Amino acid sequence: MLEHGLLHDLSLAECAVTDVTLQNIAKFCFASIKNLNFSWCENISNEGVTCLLESCSGLESLNLRQCEVSAQSVEMLTAFGGNISYLGLCSIQDLTDKLSRPLVQSLKNLTFIDLSWNCLLTDETLSALMISCVMLRETVLAGLKRISSKPFLPIISGLSEWKAKRESIRRRLQKRSEINTRDIGAQEVLDTAFYLPYRSLHYAPNLWKIDLSFSDKVNDTHLAEIVSVCRGTLAIDDYYSMPIKPRWGVTLPNCP
């Protein structure tokens, strides 16, 4: 997109461009360029991305899906990508928690990230992402074979305490013939029955979409509980790219 003769948005997805193109963008468009898409550009390398990031300080969106880049580019993103809000890092060579954790901690303006098919990533990166990126709206985590439900559970505040209290009352009611039922007050039962856990105001508070396609170690029951508690403010796609249904029968409207 051109505005006042200046280039702001450029998509070169699936083009046979090389590092020379990135160097020219850095040289001639460094003051204006904001959004770049190099998805499936297999001829660019760390050298070109490094030159680009060092020069284009106003960059807000960058997609490097399936590019031949690796750790060096991720390190440069950590150092120079602080303004980026949209980031595509699908299938980046040797992307590990050691590299990705400081990256997500540096991206305070991030609203979208695609980390799919980076099979070395674990719960460590996702927990850092959920804690650090409070503006995050959507994340694509397809094909992450080492992640579990753990990074998503803190989206619900008070869930473990609520479950523990319900379980305690259930066990006591089962033994009501052996104990004095007056030990279980009516108000205690009512408080537990009508209290619901609530969505955290601090842990991924703005997140409304998670894609977990082909991430097979995540527990769907946990996800269904999260969707229920979020009451329509969060949609999650399961292993088969199907929307997770709320476990407790809450109707899930379309997320904004």
C-alpha positions as CSV (number, residue, x, y, z in Angstrom):
1,M,0.0,0.0,0.0
2,L,1.3,3.5,-0.9
3,E,0.3,6.5,1.1
4,H,1.6,10.0,0.2
5,G,4.1,8.3,-2.2
6,L,5.5,6.1,0.6
7,L,5.4,2.3,0.8
8,H,3.7,1.0,3.9
9,D,2.5,-2.5,3.1
10,L,4.3,-5.1,0.9
11,S,3.4,-8.8,0.4
12,L,5.9,-10.9,-1.5
13,A,4.5,-14.3,-0.4
14,E,5.7,-17.2,-2.5
15,C,7.9,-15.0,-4.6
16,A,11.5,-15.9,-5.7
17,V,13.0,-12.9,-3.9
18,T,16.4,-13.0,-2.3
19,D,18.3,-11.1,0.4
20,V,18.9,-8.3,-2.2
21,T,15.2,-7.5,-2.1
22,L,15.3,-7.2,1.7
23,Q,18.4,-5.0,1.6
24,N,16.7,-2.7,-0.9
25,I,13.6,-2.4,1.3
26,A,15.9,-1.6,4.2
27,K,17.8,1.0,2.1
28,F,14.9,2.8,0.4
29,C,11.8,2.2,2.5
30,F,13.2,2.0,6.1
31,A,11.3,5.2,7.1
32,S,7.9,4.2,6.0
33,I,7.5,0.4,5.7
34,K,5.3,-1.1,8.4
35,N,3.9,-4.5,7.1
36,L,5.9,-7.2,5.3
37,N,4.9,-10.7,4.2
38,F,7.6,-13.1,3.0
39,S,5.7,-16.3,3.5
40,W,7.2,-19.2,1.6
41,C,10.1,-17.1,0.3
42,E,12.6,-19.8,0.5
43,N,15.6,-17.8,-1.0
44,I,15.9,-15.3,1.8
45,S,18.2,-15.9,4.7
46,N,19.2,-14.6,8.1
47,E,21.5,-12.0,6.5
48,G,18.6,-10.3,4.7
49,V,16.3,-10.4,7.7
50,T,19.1,-8.9,9.9
51,C,19.6,-6.0,7.5
52,L,15.9,-5.4,7.4
53,L,15.3,-5.4,11.1
54,E,18.3,-3.2,11.8
55,S,17.0,-0.5,9.5
56,C,13.2,-0.7,9.6
57,S,12.4,0.5,13.2
58,G,8.8,1.2,12.5
59,L,7.9,-2.4,11.4
60,E,4.6,-3.6,12.9
61,S,3.9,-6.8,10.9
62,L,6.3,-9.5,9.7
63,N,5.5,-12.9,8.3
64,L,8.5,-15.3,7.8
65,R,6.4,-18.5,7.4
66,Q,8.5,-21.3,5.9
67,C,11.5,-19.1,5.2
68,E,15.0,-20.4,5.3
69,V,15.9,-18.5,8.5
70,S,16.9,-19.7,11.9
71,A,18.2,-18.6,15.3
72,Q,20.0,-15.5,14.1
73,S,16.8,-14.0,12.8
74,V,14.9,-14.7,16.0
75,E,17.7,-13.1,18.0
76,M,17.5,-10.0,15.8
77,L,13.7,-9.9,16.3
78,T,14.3,-9.9,20.1
79,A,16.7,-7.0,19.8
80,F,14.9,-4.9,17.1
81,G,11.3,-6.1,16.9
82,G,9.8,-4.3,19.8
83,N,7.1,-2.5,17.8
84,I,5.8,-5.7,16.0
85,S,2.2,-6.6,16.7
86,Y,1.7,-9.3,14.0
87,L,4.4,-12.0,13.7
88,G,4.5,-15.2,11.7
89,L,7.1,-17.7,12.7
90,C,5.8,-21.0,11.3
91,S,8.4,-23.7,10.8
92,I,11.5,-21.7,11.8
93,Q,14.6,-23.9,11.8
94,D,15.8,-24.9,15.3
95,L,13.4,-22.5,17.1
96,T,13.7,-23.5,20.8
97,D,12.4,-22.2,24.1
98,K,15.8,-20.6,24.8
99,L,15.3,-18.4,21.8
100,S,11.5,-17.9,21.8
101,R,11.0,-17.1,25.5
102,P,13.1,-13.8,25.4
103,L,11.5,-13.0,22.1
104,V,7.9,-13.1,23.3
105,Q,8.9,-11.3,26.5
106,S,10.1,-8.4,24.3
107,L,7.0,-8.1,22.2
108,K,4.8,-5.9,24.4
109,N,2.6,-4.8,21.5
110,L,1.9,-8.3,20.1
111,T,-1.7,-9.1,19.1
112,F,-1.1,-12.1,16.7
113,I,1.6,-14.8,16.6
114,D,1.9,-17.9,14.5
115,L,4.3,-20.4,16.2
116,S,2.9,-23.5,14.4
117,W,5.1,-26.5,13.4
118,N,8.0,-25.5,15.6
119,C,8.2,-28.9,17.2
120,L,11.0,-28.1,19.7
121,L,8.8,-25.6,21.6
122,T,7.3,-26.6,25.0
123,D,5.0,-25.2,27.6
124,E,7.8,-22.8,28.7
125,T,7.4,-20.6,25.7
126,L,3.6,-20.6,25.8
127,S,3.6,-19.6,29.5
128,A,5.9,-16.7,28.8
129,L,3.7,-15.7,25.8
130,M,0.5,-15.6,27.9
131,I,2.2,-13.7,30.8
132,S,4.1,-11.2,28.8
133,C,1.9,-10.4,25.8
134,V,-1.2,-8.9,27.5
135,M,-2.4,-7.4,24.2
136,L,-2.4,-10.8,22.5
137,R,-5.7,-11.5,20.6
138,E,-4.9,-14.6,18.5
139,T,-2.3,-17.3,18.5
140,V,-1.7,-20.2,16.0
141,L,-0.1,-23.2,17.7
142,A,-0.8,-26.0,15.2
143,G,1.5,-29.0,15.2
144,L,3.3,-28.3,18.5
145,K,3.8,-31.8,19.7
146,R,5.4,-31.1,23.1
147,I,2.9,-28.7,24.6
148,S,0.2,-29.6,27.1
149,S,-2.8,-27.9,28.8
150,K,-0.6,-26.4,31.5
151,P,0.0,-23.0,29.9
152,F,-3.7,-22.4,29.3
153,L,-5.1,-23.4,32.7
154,P,-4.3,-20.0,34.4
155,I,-6.7,-18.3,32.0
156,I,-9.2,-19.5,34.6
157,S,-8.9,-17.9,38.0
158,G,-10.0,-20.0,41.0
159,L,-10.7,-23.2,39.1
160,S,-8.6,-25.5,41.3
161,E,-10.0,-24.1,44.5
162,W,-13.6,-24.4,43.2
163,K,-13.0,-28.1,42.1
164,A,-11.4,-28.9,45.5
165,K,-14.4,-27.5,47.4
166,R,-16.9,-29.3,45.3
167,E,-15.0,-32.5,45.6
168,S,-14.8,-32.1,49.4
169,I,-18.6,-31.6,49.7
170,R,-19.3,-34.5,47.3
171,R,-17.2,-36.9,49.5
172,R,-18.9,-35.7,52.6
173,L,-22.4,-36.1,51.2
174,Q,-21.5,-39.6,50.1
175,K,-20.7,-40.4,53.7
176,R,-23.8,-38.7,55.1
177,S,-25.0,-41.9,56.7
178,E,-21.8,-42.0,58.7
179,I,-21.6,-38.4,59.8
180,N,-23.9,-35.7,61.1
181,T,-25.3,-34.0,58.1
182,R,-25.4,-30.8,60.1
183,D,-21.6,-30.6,59.5
184,I,-22.4,-29.6,56.0
185,G,-24.2,-26.3,56.1
186,A,-26.8,-25.4,53.6
187,Q,-25.1,-22.1,52.8
188,E,-21.8,-23.9,52.1
189,V,-23.5,-26.1,49.6
190,L,-25.2,-23.2,47.9
191,D,-22.0,-21.1,47.8
192,T,-20.3,-23.9,46.0
193,A,-23.2,-24.7,43.6
194,F,-23.6,-21.1,42.5
195,Y,-20.1,-19.9,42.5
196,L,-18.3,-20.1,39.1
197,P,-14.6,-19.6,38.4
198,Y,-13.9,-16.5,36.3
199,R,-11.5,-15.5,33.6
200,S,-8.2,-14.0,34.7
201,L,-7.8,-10.3,34.3
202,H,-4.0,-10.6,34.1
203,Y,-3.1,-13.8,32.3
204,A,-3.9,-13.5,28.5
205,P,-6.8,-11.2,29.3
206,N,-7.5,-10.2,25.7
207,L,-6.9,-13.5,24.0
208,W,-10.0,-14.6,21.9
209,K,-8.7,-17.3,19.5
210,I,-6.3,-20.3,19.9
211,D,-5.6,-22.7,17.1
212,L,-4.3,-26.1,18.5
213,S,-4.7,-28.2,15.4
214,F,-2.5,-31.3,15.4
215,S,-1.2,-30.5,18.9
216,D,-2.1,-33.9,20.3
217,K,-1.0,-33.7,23.9
218,V,-3.4,-31.0,25.0
219,N,-6.3,-32.2,27.1
220,D,-9.7,-31.4,25.4
221,T,-11.5,-31.6,28.8
222,H,-9.3,-28.8,30.2
223,L,-10.0,-26.8,27.0
224,A,-13.7,-27.3,27.3
225,E,-13.6,-26.0,30.9
226,I,-11.7,-22.9,29.8
227,V,-14.2,-22.2,27.0
228,S,-17.1,-22.6,29.5
229,V,-15.6,-20.2,32.0
230,C,-14.7,-17.6,29.4
231,R,-18.4,-17.4,28.4
232,G,-17.9,-16.6,24.7
233,T,-14.8,-14.4,25.0
234,L,-12.4,-17.2,23.9
235,A,-12.7,-19.8,21.0
236,I,-10.3,-22.7,20.8
237,D,-9.8,-25.1,17.9
238,D,-8.9,-28.7,18.8
239,Y,-6.7,-31.3,17.1
240,Y,-9.1,-31.6,14.2
241,S,-9.6,-27.8,13.8
242,M,-13.0,-28.1,15.3
243,P,-14.3,-25.6,17.8
244,I,-14.1,-26.8,21.4
245,K,-17.6,-27.0,22.9
246,P,-18.0,-25.6,26.5
247,R,-18.1,-28.4,29.0
248,W,-20.8,-26.9,31.2
249,G,-23.3,-26.1,28.5
250,V,-22.6,-22.4,28.0
251,T,-23.6,-21.1,24.6
252,L,-20.5,-19.8,22.8
253,P,-21.2,-16.8,20.5
254,N,-18.8,-15.6,17.9
255,C,-15.8,-14.0,19.3
256,P,-15.2,-10.4,18.2
